[in-house]
Amino acid sequence: MEKTAAIDVLSALAHDHRLDVLRHLVRAGPGGAPAGAISTALDIRPNTLSNNLTVLSAAGLVRSEREGRSIRYFARFETLESLITYLLEDCCGGQLGLCLPILQPQSGTCHD
């Protein structure tokens, strides 16, 4: 990930609703969640949710698939992984071993 992309991703997350939406989608795992279920679970009005999903999508943090009349949203784990790697690539002056617990996938991760 390049610096400008990292800034775009971090900027998209710098809002309470967008951060809540992304965390909800991460919890939902690879099955994602329909927009209506996200709106209900987070008590966000549909038009507000739509605007926030547009920002998250533009930053590459979520993707969507149409399902009939509704849209299902998914966290883009590859973008989160790229951001974390970018932030930690020079961890502790090159002593990667100090950051390995953060960089190593935990057992049972949902995006494997």
Disulfide bonds with the S-S distance in Angstrom:
Cys91-Cys99 1.33
